[in-house]
Amino acid sequence: MAPSRKMKPKRPWQDIAREAQEYRDASLATFTTNVPAALETIKNSKIIPTKLLQAEDLAITVSLPEELVRLLANGELTATEVTTAFLRRATLAQKLTNCITELLPHRALTRAKELDTYFQQHGRPIGPLHGLPISVKEMIGMKDLGLNAGYVAWWGKVATEDAHVLQILWEAGAVFHARTTQPQSMMHLETDSNLYGVTVNPYNRNLSAGGSSGGEGALIGMWGSCLGVGSDIGGSIRNPAANCGIYGFKPTAFRIPTDGWCSTMAGADPIPGVIGPMSISLEGIKLFMRTIIESKPWLSEPALVPIPWNSDVQLSADTPLKIAIMWNDGVVTPHPPITRALQEVVAHLKTIPNIEVVEWKPYLHDEAWAIISSLYFTDGGAEDAATIAESGEPWRPLTTWMIKENSGVKKLTPQKLYYWQEEREAYRKEYAKVWNETATDNDEKGRLEGMVDAILCPVGPGVAPKHDTAKYWGYTSQWNMLDYPAVVYPVGYVDKNRDGMPNDFQPLSGKDEENWALYDVDEFHGLPISLQLVGRRFEDEKVLAILEYILSNNK
């Protein structure tokens, strides 16, 4: 009989979480700004930096990324000056919104000094992102740094190399200054974990920053970063971008590298996740996309589609455009601020001579959710459950809702997996047919002409909600299901004097009733309102160009 061996006692998950937070706090220590107690109680954190930061830091951190790269490229600012300013503001953003897992002051300033030396020696920038601070969602790996993806059990896991997308940004001259929070399981439209707690909204700390890239949303919303890297499999870039009043873009899958990110069920991609940009400007989104794709990432990551970035997609007053408006998805009616903002944008679009506005009738969006929710956890959530159980950490409310209470989550046999993937492809084909039927003519070769160019629609069923209540994904997951590119942009703010409950509301479904029970116009007053512009697969450049044209006509 073999001698018995004592099992090493499991370390309490609370101890691991405490270690993670102490590590984070130590990384922030160099740039900590004291926040007076009176300011810490203010719900709107957006106003606080102007009261605490120096004028030089404020001027740099409110500059758009396209302005910063120009100032850095012509030597008007140094990388060290810019990086230091963003480190200070990011530290303050963490204090106010709990958005950072790790600040990178030593790495960032070492890199900035190297870039400044290069500029002094060569008289030119090292690349298109020379000296630009960029923040990164924690689950996107950085060499020799932790990679926990929101799980207590994965604290101590270390990336062996930089993720591919970060390698490209580095070569272009980027400075990585902060890593940001994500939720347990990564599958929340909320950002909360047992490692770091809840990330809160910059405009109202009682409300959600969104998720799963909510750390990026809050940090960029606080201007602690001007450009960040997030991920999206059901709305995880677009939802926090909308909640925090910034720009966010979900590209078509397999255009941006994903090698080096971290998640459960690695390799399972019936619904492919994507990496994409979040920024304070549309030009920041374009700068990221152009920089990554012009590096030809498919040469070293063969899964990527070798489509060069098309900078020639530019629109003018001579370009006819057809924009379809989706007022609701046939399942859940958006809250009053969303509908009002959409009405106002539509009224403006109708004043632009070359834009034709038409209605978009949603096609079986409830069926799309049935398909996508069946394909998110093809193991029935077993790996997520095992990873949570490994540390003994408790299930967060939205993890429970998404995995345990979601009727679509079942362990699929190979035959069932084949069935749902066939359903996915059939639905994509049906939706393409709906889009094709918007054509008004054929050219001399019989090709369709006059089709809808893009769909303008809500990003979600409301603005940033209260914590642990974001349970309707349909306005974002729909486009993951179809693999359509979609960009989110801010259009206004909630006004309690204009956005009250209508007297004639009739719910479309039980989910609609649940969503409207969440509406609180007094609590939501002053929150950003955002909309979403959606295009067809691989028309990423076109979607961004259409939004740029629309915004240029707002002036």
C-alpha positions as CSV (number, residue, x, y, z in Angstrom):
1,M,0.0,0.0,0.0
2,A,1.5,3.3,-1.0
3,P,2.2,5.8,1.8
4,S,-0.5,8.4,2.1
5,R,0.2,12.0,1.2
6,K,-1.5,15.0,2.7
7,M,-3.3,17.2,0.3
8,K,-2.1,20.8,0.2
9,P,-4.9,22.8,1.7
10,K,-6.7,25.0,-0.8
11,R,-6.0,28.7,-0.3
12,P,-9.1,30.7,0.5
13,W,-10.3,32.6,-2.6
14,Q,-10.5,35.8,-0.4
15,D,-6.8,35.7,0.2
16,I,-6.1,35.4,-3.5
17,A,-8.4,38.3,-4.2
18,R,-6.7,40.4,-1.5
19,E,-3.3,39.6,-3.1
20,A,-4.6,40.7,-6.5
21,Q,-5.9,44.0,-5.2
22,E,-2.7,44.6,-3.2
23,Y,-0.6,44.0,-6.3
24,R,-2.8,46.4,-8.3
25,D,-2.6,49.0,-5.6
26,A,1.2,48.8,-5.5
27,S,1.3,49.4,-9.2
28,L,-0.7,52.6,-8.7
29,A,1.3,53.9,-5.8
30,T,3.7,56.1,-7.8
31,F,0.9,58.3,-9.3
32,T,-1.8,58.2,-6.6
33,T,-3.9,61.3,-6.3
34,N,-5.7,62.0,-3.0
35,V,-9.4,62.4,-3.6
36,P,-11.1,64.5,-0.9
37,A,-13.9,62.6,0.9
38,A,-16.5,65.2,-0.3
39,L,-15.6,64.4,-4.0
40,E,-15.7,60.6,-3.5
41,T,-19.5,60.8,-2.7
42,I,-20.3,62.6,-6.0
43,K,-22.1,60.2,-8.3
44,N,-20.7,61.8,-11.5
45,S,-16.9,61.1,-11.5
46,K,-16.4,62.8,-14.9
47,I,-16.2,66.2,-13.3
48,I,-13.6,65.3,-10.7
49,P,-10.3,65.2,-12.7
50,T,-10.6,68.9,-13.6
51,K,-10.6,69.7,-9.9
52,L,-7.5,67.6,-9.1
53,L,-5.1,67.4,-12.1
54,Q,-2.7,70.0,-13.3
55,A,-3.5,72.0,-16.4
56,E,-0.7,70.4,-18.4
57,D,-2.0,66.9,-17.7
58,L,-5.6,67.9,-18.4
59,A,-4.6,69.4,-21.8
60,I,-2.8,66.3,-22.9
61,T,-5.4,63.8,-21.7
62,V,-8.4,65.5,-23.3
63,S,-6.6,65.5,-26.7
64,L,-7.9,63.2,-29.3
65,P,-5.6,60.3,-30.4
66,E,-5.2,61.7,-33.9
67,E,-4.1,65.0,-32.4
68,L,-1.6,63.3,-30.0
69,V,0.1,61.3,-32.7
70,R,0.5,64.4,-34.8
71,L,2.0,66.4,-31.8
72,L,4.3,63.5,-31.0
73,A,5.3,63.0,-34.6
74,N,6.4,66.7,-35.0
75,G,8.1,66.9,-31.6
76,E,5.7,69.3,-29.9
77,L,5.1,66.7,-27.2
78,T,7.4,64.0,-25.9
79,A,6.3,60.4,-25.3
80,T,7.4,60.8,-21.7
81,E,5.2,63.9,-21.2
82,V,2.2,62.2,-22.7
83,T,2.7,58.9,-20.9
84,T,3.1,60.6,-17.5
85,A,-0.1,62.6,-18.0
86,F,-2.1,59.4,-18.8
87,L,-0.6,57.5,-16.0
88,R,-1.8,60.2,-13.6
89,R,-5.3,60.4,-15.0
90,A,-5.6,56.6,-15.2
91,T,-4.7,56.3,-11.5
92,L,-7.4,58.8,-10.7
93,A,-9.9,56.9,-13.0
94,Q,-9.1,53.7,-11.0
95,K,-9.8,55.5,-7.7
96,L,-13.2,56.7,-9.0
97,T,-14.4,53.8,-11.1
98,N,-12.4,50.7,-10.2
99,C,-11.4,50.0,-13.8
100,I,-7.8,48.9,-13.6
101,T,-6.2,45.5,-12.8
102,E,-2.6,46.8,-13.2
103,L,-1.0,50.1,-14.0
104,L,2.3,49.8,-15.9
105,P,4.3,52.9,-14.9
106,H,7.8,51.3,-15.1
107,R,7.2,49.6,-18.4
108,A,5.4,52.6,-19.9
109,L,8.0,55.2,-18.9
110,T,10.9,53.0,-20.0
111,R,9.2,52.6,-23.3
112,A,8.4,56.3,-23.6
113,K,12.0,57.2,-22.9
114,E,13.2,54.8,-25.5
115,L,10.9,56.4,-28.0
116,D,12.0,59.9,-27.1
117,T,15.7,58.8,-27.6
118,Y,14.8,57.3,-31.0
119,F,13.1,60.6,-32.0
120,Q,16.1,62.7,-30.9
121,Q,18.5,60.4,-32.9
122,H,16.5,60.0,-36.1
123,G,14.3,63.1,-36.2
124,R,11.2,61.1,-36.9
125,P,8.7,58.9,-35.2
126,I,9.2,55.1,-35.0
127,G,5.8,54.4,-36.4
128,P,2.2,55.7,-36.8
129,L,1.5,55.3,-33.1
130,H,4.8,56.8,-31.8
131,G,4.4,57.5,-28.1
132,L,0.6,57.0,-27.9
133,P,-0.5,55.4,-24.6
134,I,-2.9,52.5,-25.2
135,S,-4.8,50.6,-22.5
136,V,-5.5,46.9,-22.8
137,K,-8.2,44.5,-21.4
138,E,-6.4,42.1,-19.0
139,M,-7.4,38.9,-20.9
140,I,-5.2,40.0,-23.9
141,G,-1.8,38.7,-22.9
142,M,1.3,40.7,-22.1
143,K,4.6,38.8,-21.7
144,D,5.5,38.0,-18.1
145,L,2.4,39.6,-16.7
146,G,-0.7,37.9,-15.2
147,L,-3.5,36.6,-17.3
148,N,-6.5,35.7,-15.1
149,A,-9.4,36.6,-17.4
150,G,-11.5,37.4,-14.3
151,Y,-11.1,34.0,-12.5
152,V,-9.7,33.7,-9.1
153,A,-8.2,30.3,-10.0
154,W,-6.2,31.8,-12.8
155,W,-4.5,34.4,-10.6
156,G,-0.8,33.6,-11.0
157,K,-1.2,32.4,-14.6
158,V,1.4,34.3,-16.7
159,A,1.5,35.1,-20.4
160,T,4.6,33.8,-22.1
161,E,4.5,36.3,-24.9
162,D,2.6,39.5,-26.0
163,A,-0.6,38.8,-27.8
164,H,-0.2,39.2,-31.6
165,V,-2.3,42.4,-31.7
166,L,-0.1,44.0,-29.0
167,Q,3.1,43.0,-30.9
168,I,1.8,45.0,-33.9
169,L,0.8,48.0,-31.8
170,W,4.3,47.9,-30.2
171,E,6.1,47.9,-33.5
172,A,3.9,50.9,-34.5
173,G,5.2,52.8,-31.5
174,A,2.5,52.3,-28.9
175,V,3.1,52.7,-25.1
176,F,1.0,50.3,-23.0
177,H,0.2,52.1,-19.7
178,A,-2.8,50.2,-18.1
179,R,-4.5,46.9,-18.0
180,T,-8.2,46.9,-17.4
181,T,-11.0,44.9,-15.6
182,Q,-13.3,42.3,-17.0
183,P,-16.0,40.1,-15.4
184,Q,-16.0,36.6,-14.1
185,S,-16.6,34.2,-17.0
186,M,-16.2,37.2,-19.5
187,M,-19.9,36.7,-20.4
188,H,-21.5,39.7,-18.7
189,L,-22.7,43.0,-20.1
190,E,-21.3,44.2,-16.7
191,T,-17.8,44.2,-15.3
192,D,-17.6,42.5,-11.9
193,S,-15.4,39.8,-10.5
194,N,-14.4,38.4,-7.1
195,L,-10.8,39.5,-7.8
196,Y,-11.4,43.2,-8.2
197,G,-15.1,43.9,-7.4
198,V,-17.4,46.0,-9.6
199,T,-16.4,48.6,-12.2
200,V,-18.8,51.6,-12.1
201,N,-20.0,54.1,-14.6
202,P,-18.0,57.4,-14.9
203,Y,-21.3,59.3,-15.2
204,N,-23.0,57.6,-12.2
205,R,-21.2,55.3,-9.9
206,N,-24.6,53.6,-9.0
207,L,-24.8,52.3,-12.6
208,S,-23.0,49.8,-14.8
209,A,-19.9,50.6,-16.9
210,G,-21.0,47.7,-19.1
211,G,-19.1,44.6,-20.1
212,S,-17.2,42.6,-20.6
213,S,-14.7,45.3,-21.7
214,G,-16.1,47.6,-19.0
215,G,-12.7,48.5,-17.6
216,E,-11.8,49.9,-20.9
217,G,-15.1,51.7,-21.2
218,A,-14.7,53.3,-17.8
219,L,-11.0,54.2,-18.2
220,I,-11.5,55.7,-21.6
221,G,-14.8,57.4,-20.5
222,M,-12.7,59.0,-17.7
223,W,-10.1,60.1,-20.3
224,G,-7.5,58.0,-18.6
225,S,-6.8,56.5,-22.0
226,C,-7.6,57.8,-25.4
227,L,-7.4,54.4,-27.2
228,G,-7.9,50.9,-25.8
229,V,-8.1,47.3,-26.9
230,G,-11.2,45.2,-26.0
231,S,-12.9,42.1,-27.1
232,D,-16.5,41.3,-28.2
233,I,-18.5,38.0,-28.6
234,G,-21.9,39.4,-27.7
235,G,-21.5,43.1,-27.2
236,S,-18.5,43.3,-25.0
237,I,-16.9,46.3,-26.8
238,R,-20.1,48.0,-27.9
239,N,-22.1,47.8,-24.7
240,P,-19.5,49.5,-22.4
241,A,-18.7,52.0,-25.2
242,A,-22.4,53.0,-25.2
243,N,-22.7,53.0,-21.4
244,C,-19.6,55.2,-21.0
245,G,-20.2,57.6,-24.0
246,I,-17.3,56.6,-26.2
247,Y,-16.7,55.0,-29.6
248,G,-16.4,51.2,-29.9
249,F,-16.0,49.0,-33.0
250,K,-16.7,45.2,-33.4
251,P,-14.9,44.2,-36.6
252,T,-15.8,41.3,-38.8
253,A,-14.3,38.2,-37.4
254,F,-10.8,37.1,-38.6
255,R,-9.6,40.6,-39.6
256,I,-7.9,41.5,-36.3
257,P,-5.5,39.0,-34.6
258,T,-6.7,37.1,-31.5
259,D,-3.6,34.9,-30.9
260,G,-2.5,35.4,-27.3
261,W,-5.8,36.2,-25.6
262,C,-7.2,34.1,-22.7
263,S,-10.5,32.5,-22.1
264,T,-12.2,29.2,-21.2
265,M,-13.1,26.9,-24.0
266,A,-10.1,28.1,-26.0
267,G,-10.4,26.8,-29.6
268,A,-14.2,26.5,-29.6
269,D,-15.5,29.1,-32.0
270,P,-19.0,28.4,-33.3
271,I,-19.5,32.1,-32.5
272,P,-16.1,33.7,-33.0
273,G,-15.0,36.4,-30.6
274,V,-13.1,39.4,-31.9
275,I,-10.6,42.0,-30.7
276,G,-11.4,45.6,-31.5
277,P,-10.8,49.2,-30.6
278,M,-12.4,51.6,-28.1
279,S,-11.6,55.3,-28.3
280,I,-12.7,58.8,-27.5
281,S,-12.9,59.5,-31.3
282,L,-13.9,57.8,-34.5
283,E,-10.5,58.6,-35.9
284,G,-9.0,56.6,-33.0
285,I,-11.0,53.6,-34.1
286,K,-9.8,54.0,-37.7
287,L,-6.2,54.5,-36.6
288,F,-6.2,51.2,-34.7
289,M,-7.8,49.3,-37.6
290,R,-5.6,50.7,-40.3
291,T,-2.4,50.2,-38.2
292,I,-3.2,46.5,-37.5
293,I,-4.4,45.5,-40.9
294,E,-1.7,47.3,-42.8
295,S,0.9,45.2,-41.0
296,K,-0.5,42.1,-42.9
297,P,-1.2,40.1,-39.7
298,W,-2.4,37.1,-41.7
299,L,1.1,36.3,-42.7
300,S,1.9,35.0,-39.2
301,E,-1.7,34.2,-38.0
302,P,-3.1,32.1,-40.9
303,A,-6.7,32.0,-39.6
304,L,-7.0,35.7,-40.5
305,V,-8.5,36.7,-43.8
306,P,-6.0,38.4,-46.1
307,I,-8.0,41.5,-46.9
308,P,-5.9,44.7,-47.0
309,W,-7.2,47.9,-45.3
310,N,-9.1,49.9,-47.9
311,S,-8.4,53.6,-47.3
312,D,-10.1,54.5,-50.5
313,V,-13.6,54.1,-49.1
314,Q,-14.5,57.7,-48.8
315,L,-17.9,59.2,-49.2
316,S,-19.0,62.6,-50.5
317,A,-22.2,64.5,-51.3
318,D,-22.2,62.7,-54.7
319,T,-22.4,59.2,-53.1
320,P,-26.0,57.9,-52.7
321,L,-26.5,56.2,-49.4
322,K,-29.5,54.2,-48.1
323,I,-29.7,54.0,-44.3
324,A,-32.2,51.6,-42.8
325,I,-33.6,52.5,-39.3
326,M,-34.4,49.6,-36.9
327,W,-36.5,51.2,-34.2
328,N,-36.7,48.0,-32.2
329,D,-35.8,44.3,-32.7
330,G,-39.3,42.9,-32.4
331,V,-38.6,41.5,-28.9
332,V,-37.7,44.5,-26.6
333,T,-38.6,48.1,-27.0
334,P,-35.8,50.5,-26.2
335,H,-36.3,52.9,-23.3
336,P,-37.5,56.5,-24.1
337,P,-34.1,58.2,-24.4
338,I,-32.9,55.7,-27.0
339,T,-36.0,56.2,-29.2
340,R,-35.9,60.0,-28.8
341,A,-32.2,60.0,-29.8
342,L,-32.9,57.8,-32.8
343,Q,-35.8,60.0,-33.9
344,E,-33.5,63.1,-33.7
345,V,-30.8,61.4,-35.7
346,V,-33.2,60.2,-38.3
347,A,-34.7,63.7,-38.7
348,H,-31.2,65.0,-39.3
349,L,-30.4,62.3,-41.8
350,K,-33.4,63.2,-43.8
351,T,-31.9,66.7,-44.3
352,I,-28.8,65.3,-46.0
353,P,-29.6,65.3,-49.8
354,N,-27.8,62.1,-50.7
355,I,-29.1,60.0,-47.9
356,E,-32.3,58.0,-48.3
357,V,-33.8,56.8,-45.1
358,V,-35.9,53.6,-45.0
359,E,-37.4,51.3,-42.4
360,W,-35.7,48.1,-41.3
361,K,-38.0,45.3,-40.3
362,P,-36.1,43.0,-37.9
363,Y,-36.1,39.4,-39.1
364,L,-36.7,36.8,-36.3
365,H,-34.2,38.3,-33.8
366,D,-35.6,36.1,-31.1
367,E,-34.6,33.1,-33.2
368,A,-31.1,34.5,-33.5
369,W,-30.8,34.6,-29.7
370,A,-32.0,31.0,-29.5
371,I,-29.2,30.0,-31.9
372,I,-26.4,32.0,-30.5
373,S,-27.1,31.2,-26.8
374,S,-27.0,27.5,-27.7
375,L,-23.6,28.0,-29.2
376,Y,-21.9,30.1,-26.6
377,F,-21.3,27.2,-24.1
378,T,-21.3,24.0,-26.1
379,D,-20.0,22.1,-23.1
380,G,-23.0,23.3,-21.1
381,G,-20.8,25.7,-19.1
382,A,-18.7,22.8,-17.6
383,E,-15.3,24.5,-18.1
384,D,-16.5,27.8,-16.6
385,A,-18.1,26.0,-13.7
386,A,-15.0,23.9,-13.1
387,T,-12.7,27.0,-13.2
388,I,-15.0,28.8,-10.7
389,A,-15.1,25.7,-8.4
390,E,-11.3,25.3,-8.5
391,S,-10.8,28.3,-6.3
392,G,-14.1,28.1,-4.4
393,E,-15.0,31.6,-5.4
394,P,-18.8,32.4,-5.5
395,W,-20.7,32.7,-8.7
396,R,-21.4,36.3,-9.6
397,P,-25.1,37.1,-10.2
398,L,-24.8,37.6,-14.0
399,T,-22.6,34.5,-14.3
400,T,-25.4,32.5,-12.7
401,W,-28.0,34.1,-15.0
402,M,-26.0,33.5,-18.2
403,I,-24.9,29.9,-17.5
404,K,-27.3,28.4,-15.0
405,E,-30.5,30.2,-15.8
406,N,-30.1,30.5,-19.6
407,S,-32.3,27.8,-21.3
408,G,-30.0,27.8,-24.3
409,V,-27.0,26.5,-22.3
410,K,-26.8,22.8,-22.7
411,K,-24.0,20.3,-23.2
412,L,-24.2,19.5,-26.9
413,T,-23.6,16.1,-28.4
414,P,-21.6,16.3,-31.7
415,Q,-24.9,15.8,-33.5
416,K,-26.6,18.7,-31.7
417,L,-23.6,20.9,-32.3
418,Y,-23.8,20.2,-36.0
419,Y,-27.6,21.0,-35.8
420,W,-27.1,24.4,-34.2
421,Q,-24.3,25.3,-36.6
422,E,-26.5,24.4,-39.5
423,E,-29.2,26.6,-38.0
424,R,-26.7,29.4,-37.6
425,E,-25.7,29.2,-41.3
426,A,-29.4,28.9,-42.4
427,Y,-30.3,32.0,-40.4
428,R,-27.3,34.0,-41.8
429,K,-28.5,33.0,-45.3
430,E,-32.0,34.1,-44.6
431,Y,-30.9,37.5,-43.2
432,A,-28.7,38.1,-46.2
433,K,-31.8,37.5,-48.4
434,V,-33.7,40.1,-46.4
435,W,-30.9,42.6,-46.9
436,N,-30.6,41.7,-50.7
437,E,-34.3,42.4,-51.1
438,T,-33.8,46.0,-50.2
439,A,-32.2,46.4,-53.7
440,T,-34.1,48.5,-56.2
441,D,-32.4,47.6,-59.4
442,N,-29.8,45.5,-61.2
443,D,-26.8,46.6,-63.2
444,E,-26.0,45.5,-66.8
445,K,-24.5,42.3,-65.4
446,G,-27.5,41.5,-63.2
447,R,-25.8,42.5,-59.9
448,L,-28.0,44.1,-57.3
449,E,-28.0,47.8,-56.9
450,G,-29.7,50.3,-54.5
451,M,-29.4,48.0,-51.4
452,V,-29.4,49.3,-47.9
453,D,-25.8,50.4,-47.1
454,A,-26.1,50.3,-43.3
455,I,-28.6,49.7,-40.5
456,L,-28.9,52.4,-37.7
457,C,-30.2,50.9,-34.5
458,P,-30.0,50.9,-30.7
459,V,-27.0,49.5,-29.0
460,G,-29.1,48.1,-26.2
461,P,-32.6,48.3,-24.6
462,G,-31.6,51.3,-22.6
463,V,-28.7,53.4,-21.3
464,A,-26.3,52.2,-18.6
465,P,-28.4,50.1,-16.2
466,K,-28.2,49.4,-12.5
467,H,-25.7,46.8,-11.5
468,D,-26.5,43.1,-12.2
469,T,-29.6,43.9,-14.3
470,A,-28.1,43.7,-17.9
471,K,-29.9,40.6,-19.1
472,Y,-30.9,41.5,-22.6
473,W,-28.1,41.1,-25.2
474,G,-30.2,41.0,-28.4
475,Y,-29.2,44.4,-29.8
476,T,-25.5,43.5,-29.8
477,S,-25.4,39.7,-30.0
478,Q,-27.5,39.8,-33.1
479,W,-24.6,41.2,-35.1
480,N,-22.2,38.7,-33.6
481,M,-24.5,35.9,-34.7
482,L,-24.4,37.4,-38.3
483,D,-20.7,38.4,-38.0
484,Y,-21.6,41.9,-39.2
485,P,-19.2,44.8,-38.3
486,A,-20.8,47.4,-36.0
487,V,-19.7,50.8,-34.6
488,V,-21.1,52.5,-31.6
489,Y,-21.0,56.3,-31.1
490,P,-22.4,58.8,-28.7
491,V,-25.3,61.1,-29.7
492,G,-26.6,62.8,-26.6
493,Y,-27.7,62.5,-23.0
494,V,-30.7,61.4,-21.0
495,D,-33.0,64.3,-20.1
496,K,-35.6,63.5,-17.4
497,N,-37.7,66.4,-18.6
498,R,-38.0,64.8,-22.1
499,D,-37.6,61.1,-21.5
500,G,-40.5,60.2,-19.2
501,M,-42.5,57.0,-19.4
502,P,-45.0,57.1,-22.3
503,N,-48.7,56.5,-21.3
504,D,-49.4,54.2,-24.2
505,F,-46.6,51.7,-23.9
506,Q,-47.5,48.1,-24.9
507,P,-44.9,45.5,-24.3
508,L,-43.7,43.3,-27.2
509,S,-42.9,40.3,-25.0
510,G,-42.3,39.2,-21.4
511,K,-38.7,40.3,-21.8
512,D,-39.9,43.7,-22.8
513,E,-42.0,44.0,-19.6
514,E,-38.9,43.0,-17.6
515,N,-36.8,45.6,-19.4
516,W,-39.2,48.5,-18.8
517,A,-39.4,47.6,-15.1
518,L,-35.8,48.7,-15.0
519,Y,-36.4,52.2,-16.3
520,D,-35.6,55.0,-13.8
521,V,-35.5,58.3,-15.5
522,D,-34.3,60.2,-12.4
523,E,-31.3,57.9,-11.9
524,F,-30.5,57.8,-15.6
525,H,-30.6,61.6,-16.0
526,G,-27.4,62.9,-17.7
527,L,-26.2,59.5,-18.9
528,P,-24.8,59.2,-22.4
529,I,-27.0,57.9,-25.2
530,S,-25.4,56.0,-28.0
531,L,-26.5,54.4,-31.3
532,Q,-25.1,51.6,-33.4
533,L,-24.3,51.5,-37.2
534,V,-24.2,48.1,-38.7
535,G,-22.9,46.9,-42.1
536,R,-22.5,43.6,-43.9
537,R,-19.6,41.1,-43.4
538,F,-16.2,42.5,-44.4
539,E,-17.6,46.0,-45.0
540,D,-15.8,47.3,-42.0
541,E,-14.2,50.3,-43.9
542,K,-17.6,51.2,-45.4
543,V,-19.4,51.3,-42.0
544,L,-16.7,53.6,-40.5
545,A,-16.8,55.8,-43.7
546,I,-20.6,56.1,-43.5
547,L,-20.4,57.1,-39.8
548,E,-17.7,59.6,-40.6
549,Y,-19.8,61.1,-43.4
550,I,-22.9,61.4,-41.1
551,L,-20.8,63.0,-38.4
552,S,-19.2,65.5,-40.8
553,N,-22.7,66.7,-41.7
554,N,-23.5,67.4,-38.1
555,K,-21.3,70.5,-38.1
